[in-house]
Amino acid sequence: MPKILSISLIAIAFVLGTGFGYVFTPEYSAYGINADHKNGLGATDKYLNLRYINGMIAHHLSAIYMLEQVKKESQRPELQGLADVVIELDTNGIEELYAFKKEMYGDTRKVKNFNKVDLAGADERFDLRFLNAMIIHHMEAIDSSREAMIKSSDKKILETAFAVDNLLSENMMQLEEWREGWYAVK
């Protein structure tokens, strides 16, 4: 396995260990129940960190959704390997995140809403659509993490946001490298 892929997979595993889930409450707008990374974290209030956490678990669930499509449609061993590792890590990581969410917030509710990107089935451009979608997906989480680093003062959130920024930035380089090598797209 190429070194950059190994490092990227380790980075993804670390990120999964730090994300959390949507919180379904009557205060859904304050908690960011229907939020995604595209809309920002909103006001610097007592729910800022929870909105970031909610967005991160939705981010990870969305990645699993796309990677399940990769397992069905892609013929590239690199993407099949990525999908196998990340789906397993994400599944285990999400279980850990729910345990932490319960400990931190006393909340046992499960995430049900996340962005489900349809990659439109197998053809000669399937892998390109996946790479493009995953690069954008990473950029949204990186933007959200940078916003959290500016607005939050919670040590755990700051450490998580810093790790997400670094690790997803590195992973994006691998995705961009594959995209350029396979499709001559920069």
ABEGO torsion letter per residue (X at the ends): XBAAAAAAAAAAAAAAAABBBBBBBAAAAAAGAABBAAAEAEBBBAAAAAAAAAAAAAAAAAAAAAAAAAAAABABAAAAAAAAAAAAAAAAAAAAAAAAAAAAAGBABBBABBBBBBAGEBBAAAAAAAAAAAAAAAAAAAAAAAAAAAABABAAAAAAAAAAAAAAAAAAAAAAAAAAAAAGBX
